[in-house]
Amino acid sequence: MKIKMKPLEYNYGDFEPYISAKTMSEHYEGLYRDYVVKLNQVINSIDYSVSVDQLLMSIQDYPIKRNDIIRYAGGVSNHELFFDSLTRKRTKPNKNLSEAIVKSFGSYDQMIENITTVSESLFGSGYVFLVIEDDDLAIIKTVNQNSPLIYNFYPLIAIDLWEHSYFLDYLSKRNQYIESIMKLLNWDNANDLYAKYTRNIRNGIYSL
Ligand SMILES: [Fe+2]
């Protein structure tokens, strides 16, 4: 099975002036495409019949290619969630997700503050994720292309904090990029993922 690029739900220029069309097109056409190509090269050599996310969740089954899968399947999965985590529509957490946010963080504003703080504290290249961790939500950061799925966390939102995400638009002012991302978060997508994951977890299905 060949992994294909997941189409974007928007145009490259939709996030101007927060993220330039040039940054979005390079990110999608250049960097994300490269991860898809490299992942296809890796999975050509293994017995593989599951989705990219399932591959990451069952990483212990692939000891020989483990590092390559973490790097390239992570690069594909993380980028796809990052692209899906952005929207210009006004979205907000629905009732179920709002209740989980209040239970875990106290309030929506507090969660945004925590995401911002954790994002600002990331050293080097990596991501910050809002994830489901057991019965709660949590904010985690991972380095390189490590996916939350390899730790059995279910991600709802991804923020790409590699330099290629912001340097063209913000130079070294990463905090300004983080501030902009907070205005673009796609809660419709997070609501859908939260419903899907909690339903699966309830039914004892630990796959995606
Ligand atoms: Fe990226």
Boltz pocket constraint, residues with backbone or C-beta under 6 A from the ligand:
constraints:
  - pocket:
      binder: B
      contacts: [[A, 27], [A, 31], [A, 79], [A, 160], [A, 162], [A, 164], [A, 165]]
      max_distance: 6.0
